[in-house]
Amino acid sequence: MIARYQKLFIHYLTECSHCDCALTVAHVLLECNHYNVVRQRYFNVSSLYELFDTVNAQNILGLIRDIGLYRLL
């Protein structure tokens, strides 16, 4: 029974629940179409380098909070 819950938990943390892609930093912050509208309120960049080089950390955290992933940090 515990192994079953562990498998579900690992799946939850490794795949995007909206598009079944790998749940990576780049996917959440730049690529996932489900978050496009919210993402545009905080920044419009095309790479992780550009994101972390030019965007205020509060904006990045704001996006993460608004899309409901802040609790996973």
C-alpha positions as CSV (number, residue, x, y, z in Angstrom):
1,M,0.0,0.0,0.0
2,I,2.8,2.4,0.9
3,A,4.6,1.7,-2.4
4,R,1.4,2.6,-4.3
5,Y,1.2,6.0,-2.6
6,Q,4.9,6.6,-3.2
7,K,4.5,5.9,-6.9
8,L,1.5,8.3,-7.1
9,F,3.5,11.0,-5.2
10,I,6.5,10.6,-7.4
11,H,4.3,10.8,-10.5
12,Y,2.7,14.0,-9.2
13,L,6.1,15.6,-8.7
14,T,7.6,14.6,-12.0
15,E,4.9,15.2,-14.6
16,C,2.9,18.3,-15.4
17,S,-0.7,17.7,-14.5
18,H,-1.9,19.8,-17.5
19,C,0.1,18.4,-20.4
20,D,1.9,15.3,-19.1
21,C,5.3,16.7,-19.9
22,A,8.2,16.4,-17.5
23,L,7.7,18.9,-14.6
24,T,10.9,20.9,-14.9
25,V,11.8,24.4,-13.9
26,A,11.9,25.4,-17.6
27,H,8.6,23.8,-18.3
28,V,6.8,25.6,-15.5
29,L,8.5,29.0,-15.9
30,L,8.7,29.2,-19.7
31,E,7.0,26.4,-21.7
32,C,3.7,25.2,-20.2
33,N,0.8,26.6,-22.3
34,H,-1.6,26.3,-19.3
35,Y,0.3,29.1,-17.5
36,N,0.8,31.4,-20.5
37,V,-1.8,34.0,-19.4
38,V,-0.5,34.2,-15.8
39,R,3.1,34.1,-17.0
40,Q,2.6,37.2,-19.2
41,R,1.6,39.2,-16.2
42,Y,5.0,38.6,-14.6
43,F,7.5,38.4,-17.4
44,N,8.1,37.7,-21.1
45,V,11.4,35.9,-21.7
46,S,12.6,33.1,-23.8
47,S,15.3,31.3,-21.8
48,L,16.1,30.5,-18.2
49,Y,19.2,32.5,-18.5
50,E,17.2,35.6,-19.5
51,L,14.7,34.9,-16.8
52,F,17.1,34.8,-14.0
53,D,19.3,37.5,-15.4
54,T,16.7,40.1,-16.0
55,V,13.5,39.4,-14.0
56,N,13.0,40.4,-10.4
57,A,12.8,37.4,-8.1
58,Q,9.5,38.7,-6.7
59,N,8.0,38.3,-10.1
60,I,9.2,34.8,-10.4
61,L,7.8,33.9,-7.0
62,G,4.6,35.7,-7.8
63,L,4.1,33.4,-10.8
64,I,4.8,30.3,-8.8
65,R,2.4,31.5,-6.1
66,D,-0.4,32.3,-8.6
67,I,-0.2,29.0,-10.4
68,G,-0.4,27.1,-7.1
69,L,3.1,25.6,-7.0
70,Y,4.5,27.7,-4.2
71,R,3.7,25.1,-1.6
72,L,6.0,22.7,-3.4
73,L,9.1,24.8,-2.8
